[in-house]
Amino acid sequence: MTVTINRNKCGYCGACVAVCSTLALDLKEVRIEVDEELCNSCFICKKVCPVGAIEVKK
């Protein structure tokens, strides 16, 4: 499974980046980048996103 960021919903608050224990998420100037190799599929980022911008795809 992969984590994707819905850029239409994301407000770039950084909440997901702050809780990512594997540092798979990185806040850039106008986007959040996901490093799929570092992601351990815990999906805590999805739970903390205040706007529901994080999606999990198979």
mmCIF file of the N, C-alpha and C atoms, coordinates in Angstrom:
data_MODEL
# 
_entry.id   MODEL 
# 
loop_
_atom_site.group_PDB 
_atom_site.id 
_atom_site.type_symbol 
_atom_site.label_atom_id 
_atom_site.label_alt_id 
_atom_site.label_comp_id 
_atom_site.label_asym_id 
_atom_site.label_entity_id 
_atom_site.label_seq_id 
_atom_site.pdbx_PDB_ins_code 
_atom_site.Cartn_x 
_atom_site.Cartn_y 
_atom_site.Cartn_z 
_atom_site.occupancy 
_atom_site.B_iso_or_equiv 
_atom_site.pdbx_formal_charge 
_atom_site.auth_seq_id 
_atom_site.auth_comp_id 
_atom_site.auth_asym_id 
_atom_site.auth_atom_id 
_atom_site.pdbx_PDB_model_num 
ATOM 1   N N  . MET A 1 1  ? 0.840  -1.182 0.000  1.00 0.00 ? 1  MET A N  1 
ATOM 2   C CA . MET A 1 1  ? 0.000  0.000  0.000  1.00 0.00 ? 1  MET A CA 1 
ATOM 3   C C  . MET A 1 1  ? 0.885  1.244  0.000  1.00 0.00 ? 1  MET A C  1 
ATOM 4   N N  . THR A 1 2  ? 0.390  2.265  -0.650 1.00 0.00 ? 2  THR A N  1 
ATOM 5   C CA . THR A 1 2  ? 1.148  3.505  -0.715 1.00 0.00 ? 2  THR A CA 1 
ATOM 6   C C  . THR A 1 2  ? 0.324  4.663  -0.175 1.00 0.00 ? 2  THR A C  1 
ATOM 7   N N  . VAL A 1 3  ? 1.022  5.629  0.345  1.00 0.00 ? 3  VAL A N  1 
ATOM 8   C CA . VAL A 1 3  ? 0.404  6.846  0.862  1.00 0.00 ? 3  VAL A CA 1 
ATOM 9   C C  . VAL A 1 3  ? 0.531  7.922  -0.204 1.00 0.00 ? 3  VAL A C  1 
ATOM 10  N N  . THR A 1 4  ? -0.574 8.592  -0.496 1.00 0.00 ? 4  THR A N  1 
ATOM 11  C CA . THR A 1 4  ? -0.544 9.716  -1.425 1.00 0.00 ? 4  THR A CA 1 
ATOM 12  C C  . THR A 1 4  ? -1.187 10.924 -0.755 1.00 0.00 ? 4  THR A C  1 
ATOM 13  N N  . ILE A 1 5  ? -0.784 12.083 -1.196 1.00 0.00 ? 5  ILE A N  1 
ATOM 14  C CA . ILE A 1 5  ? -1.311 13.332 -0.647 1.00 0.00 ? 5  ILE A CA 1 
ATOM 15  C C  . ILE A 1 5  ? -2.222 13.960 -1.694 1.00 0.00 ? 5  ILE A C  1 
ATOM 16  N N  . ASN A 1 6  ? -3.468 14.212 -1.311 1.00 0.00 ? 6  ASN A N  1 
ATOM 17  C CA . ASN A 1 6  ? -4.399 14.903 -2.194 1.00 0.00 ? 6  ASN A CA 1 
ATOM 18  C C  . ASN A 1 6  ? -4.069 16.391 -2.105 1.00 0.00 ? 6  ASN A C  1 
ATOM 19  N N  . ARG A 1 7  ? -3.419 16.903 -3.122 1.00 0.00 ? 7  ARG A N  1 
ATOM 20  C CA . ARG A 1 7  ? -2.946 18.286 -3.099 1.00 0.00 ? 7  ARG A CA 1 
ATOM 21  C C  . ARG A 1 7  ? -4.079 19.309 -3.123 1.00 0.00 ? 7  ARG A C  1 
ATOM 22  N N  . ASN A 1 8  ? -5.270 18.889 -3.538 1.00 0.00 ? 8  ASN A N  1 
ATOM 23  C CA . ASN A 1 8  ? -6.412 19.798 -3.523 1.00 0.00 ? 8  ASN A CA 1 
ATOM 24  C C  . ASN A 1 8  ? -6.940 20.015 -2.111 1.00 0.00 ? 8  ASN A C  1 
ATOM 25  N N  . LYS A 1 9  ? -6.710 19.046 -1.223 1.00 0.00 ? 9  LYS A N  1 
ATOM 26  C CA . LYS A 1 9  ? -7.179 19.147 0.159  1.00 0.00 ? 9  LYS A CA 1 
ATOM 27  C C  . LYS A 1 9  ? -6.092 19.625 1.121  1.00 0.00 ? 9  LYS A C  1 
ATOM 28  N N  . CYS A 1 10 ? -4.840 19.287 0.824  1.00 0.00 ? 10 CYS A N  1 
ATOM 29  C CA . CYS A 1 10 ? -3.730 19.528 1.748  1.00 0.00 ? 10 CYS A CA 1 
ATOM 30  C C  . CYS A 1 10 ? -3.496 21.019 1.969  1.00 0.00 ? 10 CYS A C  1 
ATOM 31  N N  . GLY A 1 11 ? -3.387 21.413 3.242  1.00 0.00 ? 11 GLY A N  1 
ATOM 32  C CA . GLY A 1 11 ? -3.083 22.795 3.590  1.00 0.00 ? 11 GLY A CA 1 
ATOM 33  C C  . GLY A 1 11 ? -1.635 22.969 4.012  1.00 0.00 ? 11 GLY A C  1 
ATOM 34  N N  . TYR A 1 12 ? -0.847 21.898 3.907  1.00 0.00 ? 12 TYR A N  1 
ATOM 35  C CA . TYR A 1 12 ? 0.581  21.917 4.213  1.00 0.00 ? 12 TYR A CA 1 
ATOM 36  C C  . TYR A 1 12 ? 0.860  22.369 5.648  1.00 0.00 ? 12 TYR A C  1 
ATOM 37  N N  . CYS A 1 13 ? 0.044  21.859 6.576  1.00 0.00 ? 13 CYS A N  1 
ATOM 38  C CA . CYS A 1 13 ? 0.211  22.222 7.988  1.00 0.00 ? 13 CYS A CA 1 
ATOM 39  C C  . CYS A 1 13 ? 1.395  21.504 8.629  1.00 0.00 ? 13 CYS A C  1 
ATOM 40  N N  . GLY A 1 14 ? 1.787  20.349 8.068  1.00 0.00 ? 14 GLY A N  1 
ATOM 41  C CA . GLY A 1 14 ? 2.928  19.612 8.584  1.00 0.00 ? 14 GLY A CA 1 
ATOM 42  C C  . GLY A 1 14 ? 2.607  18.633 9.693  1.00 0.00 ? 14 GLY A C  1 
ATOM 43  N N  . ALA A 1 15 ? 1.332  18.447 10.025 1.00 0.00 ? 15 ALA A N  1 
ATOM 44  C CA . ALA A 1 15 ? 0.960  17.518 11.098 1.00 0.00 ? 15 ALA A CA 1 
ATOM 45  C C  . ALA A 1 15 ? 1.419  16.100 10.777 1.00 0.00 ? 15 ALA A C  1 
ATOM 46  N N  . CYS A 1 16 ? 1.275  15.685 9.535  1.00 0.00 ? 16 CYS A N  1 
ATOM 47  C CA . CYS A 1 16 ? 1.678  14.336 9.139  1.00 0.00 ? 16 CYS A CA 1 
ATOM 48  C C  . CYS A 1 16 ? 3.195  14.171 9.217  1.00 0.00 ? 16 CYS A C  1 
ATOM 49  N N  . VAL A 1 17 ? 3.916  15.198 8.824  1.00 0.00 ? 17 VAL A N  1 
ATOM 50  C CA . VAL A 1 17 ? 5.380  15.163 8.864  1.00 0.00 ? 17 VAL A CA 1 
ATOM 51  C C  . VAL A 1 17 ? 5.853  15.028 10.305 1.00 0.00 ? 17 VAL A C  1 
ATOM 52  N N  . ALA A 1 18 ? 5.190  15.726 11.211 1.00 0.00 ? 18 ALA A N  1 
ATOM 53  C CA . ALA A 1 18 ? 5.583  15.722 12.622 1.00 0.00 ? 18 ALA A CA 1 
ATOM 54  C C  . ALA A 1 18 ? 5.430  14.355 13.279 1.00 0.00 ? 18 ALA A C  1 
ATOM 55  N N  . VAL A 1 19 ? 4.476  13.545 12.834 1.00 0.00 ? 19 VAL A N  1 
ATOM 56  C CA . VAL A 1 19 ? 4.237  12.244 13.482 1.00 0.00 ? 19 VAL A CA 1 
ATOM 57  C C  . VAL A 1 19 ? 4.896  11.077 12.763 1.00 0.00 ? 19 VAL A C  1 
ATOM 58  N N  . CYS A 1 20 ? 5.523  11.319 11.635 1.00 0.00 ? 20 CYS A N  1 
ATOM 59  C CA . CYS A 1 20 ? 6.123  10.224 10.857 1.00 0.00 ? 20 CYS A CA 1 
ATOM 60  C C  . CYS A 1 20 ? 7.430  9.773  11.513 1.00 0.00 ? 20 CYS A C  1 
ATOM 61  N N  . SER A 1 21 ? 7.400  8.585  12.092 1.00 0.00 ? 21 SER A N  1 
ATOM 62  C CA . SER A 1 21 ? 8.565  8.078  12.820 1.00 0.00 ? 21 SER A CA 1 
ATOM 63  C C  . SER A 1 21 ? 9.689  7.608  11.901 1.00 0.00 ? 21 SER A C  1 
ATOM 64  N N  . THR A 1 22 ? 9.383  7.356  10.631 1.00 0.00 ? 22 THR A N  1 
ATOM 65  C CA . THR A 1 22 ? 10.405 6.885  9.699  1.00 0.00 ? 22 THR A CA 1 
ATOM 66  C C  . THR A 1 22 ? 10.926 8.001  8.792  1.00 0.00 ? 22 THR A C  1 
ATOM 67  N N  . LEU A 1 23 ? 10.419 9.207  8.985  1.00 0.00 ? 23 LEU A N  1 
ATOM 68  C CA . LEU A 1 23 ? 10.814 10.375 8.180  1.00 0.00 ? 23 LEU A CA 1 
ATOM 69  C C  . LEU A 1 23 ? 10.516 10.188 6.695  1.00 0.00 ? 23 LEU A C  1 
ATOM 70  N N  . ALA A 1 24 ? 9.445  9.464  6.412  1.00 0.00 ? 24 ALA A N  1 
ATOM 71  C CA . ALA A 1 24 ? 9.045  9.217  5.028  1.00 0.00 ? 24 ALA A CA 1 
ATOM 72  C C  . ALA A 1 24 ? 8.336  10.413 4.411  1.00 0.00 ? 24 ALA A C  1 
ATOM 73  N N  . LEU A 1 25 ? 7.879  11.338 5.239  1.00 0.00 ? 25 LEU A N  1 
ATOM 74  C CA . LEU A 1 25 ? 7.186  12.525 4.741  1.00 0.00 ? 25 LEU A CA 1 
ATOM 75  C C  . LEU A 1 25 ? 8.086  13.737 4.912  1.00 0.00 ? 25 LEU A C  1 
ATOM 76  N N  . ASP A 1 26 ? 8.079  14.599 3.900  1.00 0.00 ? 26 ASP A N  1 
ATOM 77  C CA . ASP A 1 26 ? 8.930  15.782 3.930  1.00 0.00 ? 26 ASP A CA 1 
ATOM 78  C C  . ASP A 1 26 ? 8.120  16.974 3.447  1.00 0.00 ? 26 ASP A C  1 
ATOM 79  N N  . LEU A 1 27 ? 8.112  18.029 4.239  1.00 0.00 ? 27 LEU A N  1 
ATOM 80  C CA . LEU A 1 27 ? 7.383  19.245 3.894  1.00 0.00 ? 27 LEU A CA 1 
ATOM 81  C C  . LEU A 1 27 ? 8.285  20.134 3.050  1.00 0.00 ? 27 LEU A C  1 
ATOM 82  N N  . LYS A 1 28 ? 7.893  20.326 1.811  1.00 0.00 ? 28 LYS A N  1 
ATOM 83  C CA . LYS A 1 28 ? 8.606  21.226 0.904  1.00 0.00 ? 28 LYS A CA 1 
ATOM 84  C C  . LYS A 1 28 ? 7.862  22.555 0.921  1.00 0.00 ? 28 LYS A C  1 
ATOM 85  N N  . GLU A 1 29 ? 8.276  23.490 0.115  1.00 0.00 ? 29 GLU A N  1 
ATOM 86  C CA . GLU A 1 29 ? 7.659  24.815 0.118  1.00 0.00 ? 29 GLU A CA 1 
ATOM 87  C C  . GLU A 1 29 ? 6.155  24.779 -0.151 1.00 0.00 ? 29 GLU A C  1 
ATOM 88  N N  . VAL A 1 30 ? 5.736  24.028 -1.140 1.00 0.00 ? 30 VAL A N  1 
ATOM 89  C CA . VAL A 1 30 ? 4.311  24.006 -1.492 1.00 0.00 ? 30 VAL A CA 1 
ATOM 90  C C  . VAL A 1 30 ? 3.773  22.594 -1.683 1.00 0.00 ? 30 VAL A C  1 
ATOM 91  N N  . ARG A 1 31 ? 4.396  21.621 -1.006 1.00 0.00 ? 31 ARG A N  1 
ATOM 92  C CA . ARG A 1 31 ? 3.901  20.248 -1.126 1.00 0.00 ? 31 ARG A CA 1 
ATOM 93  C C  . ARG A 1 31 ? 4.509  19.363 -0.043 1.00 0.00 ? 31 ARG A C  1 
ATOM 94  N N  . ILE A 1 32 ? 3.875  18.228 0.157  1.00 0.00 ? 32 ILE A N  1 
ATOM 95  C CA . ILE A 1 32 ? 4.405  17.182 1.023  1.00 0.00 ? 32 ILE A CA 1 
ATOM 96  C C  . ILE A 1 32 ? 4.873  16.060 0.105  1.00 0.00 ? 32 ILE A C  1 
ATOM 97  N N  . GLU A 1 33 ? 6.098  15.601 0.283  1.00 0.00 ? 33 GLU A N  1 
ATOM 98  C CA . GLU A 1 33 ? 6.610  14.498 -0.514 1.00 0.00 ? 33 GLU A CA 1 
ATOM 99  C C  . GLU A 1 33 ? 6.649  13.234 0.332  1.00 0.00 ? 33 GLU A C  1 
ATOM 100 N N  . VAL A 1 34 ? 6.346  12.104 -0.303 1.00 0.00 ? 34 VAL A N  1 
ATOM 101 C CA . VAL A 1 34 ? 6.336  10.803 0.363  1.00 0.00 ? 34 VAL A CA 1 
ATOM 102 C C  . VAL A 1 34 ? 7.461  9.943  -0.206 1.00 0.00 ? 34 VAL A C  1 
ATOM 103 N N  . ASP A 1 35 ? 8.310  9.432  0.665  1.00 0.00 ? 35 ASP A N  1 
ATOM 104 C CA . ASP A 1 35 ? 9.351  8.482  0.260  1.00 0.00 ? 35 ASP A CA 1 
ATOM 105 C C  . ASP A 1 35 ? 8.812  7.092  0.558  1.00 0.00 ? 35 ASP A C  1 
ATOM 106 N N  . GLU A 1 36 ? 8.342  6.410  -0.467 1.00 0.00 ? 36 GLU A N  1 
ATOM 107 C CA . GLU A 1 36 ? 7.703  5.103  -0.290 1.00 0.00 ? 36 GLU A CA 1 
ATOM 108 C C  . GLU A 1 36 ? 8.648  4.056  0.293  1.00 0.00 ? 36 GLU A C  1 
ATOM 109 N N  . GLU A 1 37 ? 9.935  4.200  0.054  1.00 0.00 ? 37 GLU A N  1 
ATOM 110 C CA . GLU A 1 37 ? 10.902 3.234  0.590  1.00 0.00 ? 37 GLU A CA 1 
ATOM 111 C C  . GLU A 1 37 ? 11.048 3.355  2.102  1.00 0.00 ? 37 GLU A C  1 
ATOM 112 N N  . LEU A 1 38 ? 10.835 4.545  2.642  1.00 0.00 ? 38 LEU A N  1 
ATOM 113 C CA . LEU A 1 38 ? 10.937 4.744  4.089  1.00 0.00 ? 38 LEU A CA 1 
ATOM 114 C C  . LEU A 1 38 ? 9.621  4.465  4.818  1.00 0.00 ? 38 LEU A C  1 
ATOM 115 N N  . CYS A 1 39 ? 8.509  4.569  4.119  1.00 0.00 ? 39 CYS A N  1 
ATOM 116 C CA . CYS A 1 39 ? 7.194  4.379  4.742  1.00 0.00 ? 39 CYS A CA 1 
ATOM 117 C C  . CYS A 1 39 ? 7.010  2.936  5.204  1.00 0.00 ? 39 CYS A C  1 
ATOM 118 N N  . ASN A 1 40 ? 6.583  2.782  6.467  1.00 0.00 ? 40 ASN A N  1 
ATOM 119 C CA . ASN A 1 40 ? 6.353  1.432  7.003  1.00 0.00 ? 40 ASN A CA 1 
ATOM 120 C C  . ASN A 1 40 ? 4.863  1.093  7.068  1.00 0.00 ? 40 ASN A C  1 
ATOM 121 N N  . SER A 1 41 ? 4.034  1.879  6.423  1.00 0.00 ? 41 SER A N  1 
ATOM 122 C CA . SER A 1 41 ? 2.583  1.660  6.323  1.00 0.00 ? 41 SER A CA 1 
ATOM 123 C C  . SER A 1 41 ? 1.867  1.642  7.661  1.00 0.00 ? 41 SER A C  1 
ATOM 124 N N  . CYS A 1 42 ? 2.290  2.494  8.588  1.00 0.00 ? 42 CYS A N  1 
ATOM 125 C CA . CYS A 1 42 ? 1.596  2.575  9.877  1.00 0.00 ? 42 CYS A CA 1 
ATOM 126 C C  . CYS A 1 42 ? 0.340  3.444  9.770  1.00 0.00 ? 42 CYS A C  1 
ATOM 127 N N  . PHE A 1 43 ? 0.324  4.367  8.819  1.00 0.00 ? 43 PHE A N  1 
ATOM 128 C CA . PHE A 1 43 ? -0.799 5.247  8.510  1.00 0.00 ? 43 PHE A CA 1 
ATOM 129 C C  . PHE A 1 43 ? -1.208 6.172  9.654  1.00 0.00 ? 43 PHE A C  1 
ATOM 130 N N  . ILE A 1 44 ? -0.299 6.449  10.563 1.00 0.00 ? 44 ILE A N  1 
ATOM 131 C CA . ILE A 1 44 ? -0.566 7.438  11.610 1.00 0.00 ? 44 ILE A CA 1 
ATOM 132 C C  . ILE A 1 44 ? -0.767 8.811  10.964 1.00 0.00 ? 44 ILE A C  1 
ATOM 133 N N  . CYS A 1 45 ? -0.046 9.065  9.901  1.00 0.00 ? 45 CYS A N  1 
ATOM 134 C CA . CYS A 1 45 ? -0.185 10.336 9.190  1.00 0.00 ? 45 CYS A CA 1 
ATOM 135 C C  . CYS A 1 45 ? -1.625 10.561 8.740  1.00 0.00 ? 45 CYS A C  1 
ATOM 136 N N  . LYS A 1 46 ? -2.257 9.507  8.246  1.00 0.00 ? 46 LYS A N  1 
ATOM 137 C CA . LYS A 1 46 ? -3.652 9.597  7.792  1.00 0.00 ? 46 LYS A CA 1 
ATOM 138 C C  . LYS A 1 46 ? -4.580 9.949  8.958  1.00 0.00 ? 46 LYS A C  1 
ATOM 139 N N  . LYS A 1 47 ? -4.293 9.377  10.112 1.00 0.00 ? 47 LYS A N  1 
ATOM 140 C CA . LYS A 1 47 ? -5.142 9.611  11.288 1.00 0.00 ? 47 LYS A CA 1 
ATOM 141 C C  . LYS A 1 47 ? -5.045 11.040 11.798 1.00 0.00 ? 47 LYS A C  1 
ATOM 142 N N  . VAL A 1 48 ? -3.871 11.669 11.678 1.00 0.00 ? 48 VAL A N  1 
ATOM 143 C CA . VAL A 1 48 ? -3.696 13.012 12.232 1.00 0.00 ? 48 VAL A CA 1 
ATOM 144 C C  . VAL A 1 48 ? -4.002 14.130 11.245 1.00 0.00 ? 48 VAL A C  1 
ATOM 145 N N  . CYS A 1 49 ? -4.174 13.808 9.987  1.00 0.00 ? 49 CYS A N  1 
ATOM 146 C CA . CYS A 1 49 ? -4.435 14.851 8.991  1.00 0.00 ? 49 CYS A CA 1 
ATOM 147 C C  . CYS A 1 49 ? -5.783 15.513 9.270  1.00 0.00 ? 49 CYS A C  1 
ATOM 148 N N  . PRO A 1 50 ? -5.779 16.815 9.560  1.00 0.00 ? 50 PRO A N  1 
ATOM 149 C CA . PRO A 1 50 ? -7.025 17.500 9.930  1.00 0.00 ? 50 PRO A CA 1 
ATOM 150 C C  . PRO A 1 50 ? -8.003 17.697 8.776  1.00 0.00 ? 50 PRO A C  1 
ATOM 151 N N  . VAL A 1 51 ? -7.540 17.545 7.539  1.00 0.00 ? 51 VAL A N  1 
ATOM 152 C CA . VAL A 1 51 ? -8.414 17.775 6.390  1.00 0.00 ? 51 VAL A CA 1 
ATOM 153 C C  . VAL A 1 51 ? -8.637 16.534 5.539  1.00 0.00 ? 51 VAL A C  1 
ATOM 154 N N  . GLY A 1 52 ? -8.115 15.391 5.964  1.00 0.00 ? 52 GLY A N  1 
ATOM 155 C CA . GLY A 1 52 ? -8.316 14.151 5.234  1.00 0.00 ? 52 GLY A CA 1 
ATOM 156 C C  . GLY A 1 52 ? -7.630 14.108 3.883  1.00 0.00 ? 52 GLY A C  1 
ATOM 157 N N  . ALA A 1 53 ? -6.468 14.739 3.797  1.00 0.00 ? 53 ALA A N  1 
ATOM 158 C CA . ALA A 1 53 ? -5.754 14.816 2.518  1.00 0.00 ? 53 ALA A CA 1 
ATOM 159 C C  . ALA A 1 53 ? -4.889 13.600 2.233  1.00 0.00 ? 53 ALA A C  1 
ATOM 160 N N  . ILE A 1 54 ? -4.705 12.740 3.208  1.00 0.00 ? 54 ILE A N  1 
ATOM 161 C CA . ILE A 1 54 ? -3.833 11.577 3.011  1.00 0.00 ? 54 ILE A CA 1 
ATOM 162 C C  . ILE A 1 54 ? -4.686 10.370 2.644  1.00 0.00 ? 54 ILE A C  1 
ATOM 163 N N  . GLU A 1 55 ? -4.311 9.776  1.522  1.00 0.00 ? 55 GLU A N  1 
ATOM 164 C CA . GLU A 1 55 ? -5.049 8.631  1.007  1.00 0.00 ? 55 GLU A CA 1 
ATOM 165 C C  . GLU A 1 55 ? -4.126 7.421  0.946  1.00 0.00 ? 55 GLU A C  1 
ATOM 166 N N  . VAL A 1 56 ? -4.681 6.254  1.175  1.00 0.00 ? 56 VAL A N  1 
ATOM 167 C CA . VAL A 1 56 ? -3.927 5.009  1.109  1.00 0.00 ? 56 VAL A CA 1 
ATOM 168 C C  . VAL A 1 56 ? -4.415 4.244  -0.117 1.00 0.00 ? 56 VAL A C  1 
ATOM 169 N N  . LYS A 1 57 ? -3.488 3.897  -0.995 1.00 0.00 ? 57 LYS A N  1 
ATOM 170 C CA . LYS A 1 57 ? -3.847 3.176  -2.216 1.00 0.00 ? 57 LYS A CA 1 
ATOM 171 C C  . LYS A 1 57 ? -3.135 1.845  -2.250 1.00 0.00 ? 57 LYS A C  1 
ATOM 172 N N  . LYS A 1 58 ? -3.822 0.852  -2.785 1.00 0.00 ? 58 LYS A N  1 
ATOM 173 C CA . LYS A 1 58 ? -3.236 -0.495 -2.896 1.00 0.00 ? 58 LYS A CA 1 
ATOM 174 C C  . LYS A 1 58 ? -2.393 -0.596 -4.130 1.00 0.00 ? 58 LYS A C  1 
# 
